[in-house]
Amino acid sequence: MRKSVLALALTCLVTAPAQASTVAMNLGSVLGSEVACGLKFDQAAIARFIESRVKPSDMGFAGMLNLMTIGARAEIDDMTASQKTAHCTQIRRVARSYKLIE
């Protein structure tokens, strides 16, 4: 399943507008790390982040975000303890920088 999710994500990235797909990919990685990294995101901050970066008419953003979030969770399941520590450290730093967590 993991390979199918990654293949579909790559296909979507090739066909999606660059900025929207980048935001979906990056935010999906952050949101997909929430449980594994022990984070609790501010829901209003997530909404503000999306409203400031994604066009209201972008019908593909939500689907791409969902796909990327699922992919991130699948990748984390295969990480070693050291990989997960490094990943979660950076995800926490990114989330703080965008005020998604306190």
C-alpha positions in Angstrom: 0.0 0.0 0.0 2.8 2.4 0.9 4.2 2.2 -2.7 0.8 2.8 -4.1 0.3 5.9 -2.0 3.7 7.2 -3.0 3.2 6.5 -6.7 -0.2 8.3 -6.6 1.3 11.2 -4.7 4.1 11.6 -7.3 1.5 11.5 -10.1 -0.6 14.2 -8.4 2.5 16.3 -7.8 3.3 16.3 -11.5 -0.2 17.4 -12.5 -1.0 19.8 -9.7 -0.1 23.5 -9.7 3.3 24.0 -8.2 2.6 26.2 -5.2 -0.6 24.4 -4.1 1.0 21.0 -4.3 4.0 22.2 -2.4 1.8 23.6 0.4 -0.2 20.3 0.5 2.9 18.2 0.5 4.6 20.1 3.3 1.5 20.6 5.4 0.6 16.9 4.9 4.0 15.9 6.3 3.5 18.1 9.3 -0.1 17.0 10.0 0.7 13.4 9.3 3.3 13.5 12.1 0.9 14.8 14.8 0.2 11.5 16.6 3.6 9.9 16.2 5.4 13.0 17.4 3.0 13.6 20.3 1.8 17.0 19.0 -1.6 18.7 19.3 -2.1 21.3 16.6 -4.1 24.5 17.1 -7.1 23.9 14.7 -7.7 27.7 14.1 -4.0 28.1 13.3 -4.2 25.3 10.6 -7.2 27.1 9.1 -5.4 30.4 9.0 -2.3 28.8 7.5 -4.4 27.3 4.7 -6.5 30.5 4.1 -3.4 32.5 3.7 -1.7 30.2 1.2 -4.3 28.3 -0.8 -6.7 29.8 -3.3 -10.4 29.3 -2.4 -11.0 27.8 -5.8 -8.3 25.1 -5.5 -10.4 21.9 -5.6 -7.3 19.7 -5.6 -5.7 20.9 -2.4 -7.8 18.9 0.1 -7.3 15.6 -1.8 -3.6 16.2 -2.1 -3.3 17.2 1.5 -5.1 14.0 2.5 -2.9 11.8 0.3 0.3 13.4 1.7 -0.9 13.1 5.3 -1.6 9.4 4.8 1.8 9.0 3.1 3.6 10.7 6.0 1.9 8.4 8.5 3.0 5.4 6.5 6.6 6.6 6.3 6.8 7.3 10.0 5.7 3.7 10.7 8.8 2.5 8.9 11.3 4.8 10.7 14.0 3.8 13.1 14.0 5.4 16.5 16.8 7.7 15.4 14.9 8.7 12.2 11.8 9.4 14.2 13.7 11.5 16.7 15.2 13.6 14.0 11.9 13.8 12.1 9.8 14.8 15.1 12.4 17.4 16.2 12.2 19.2 12.9 8.4 18.8 12.6 8.1 20.4 16.1 10.4 23.2 15.1 8.4 23.9 11.9 5.1 23.7 13.7 6.3 26.2 16.3 7.6 28.6 13.6 4.2 28.7 11.9 2.4 28.9 15.3 0.6 25.6 14.7 1.6 24.6 18.3 2.7 26.6 21.3 
